[in-house]
């Protein structure tokens, strides 16, 4: 999971920059690149949300405040 997050973050940034440049060159390819960018962002957000939920579950299981 961590490796996938580390790959998706620069990929999303690269797609954003490439999409903006391609808007001036070829709009059809730019749209495809922006769709890839959106898919990468959604996947990244899903991974981050799942990771946060997992951390929260672990924190609740290891709650020692009442001792």
Secondary structure, 3 states (H helix, E strand, C coil): CHHHHHHHHHHHHHHHHHHHHHHHHCHHHHHHHHHHHHHHHHHHHHHHHHHHHHHHHHHHHCCCCCC
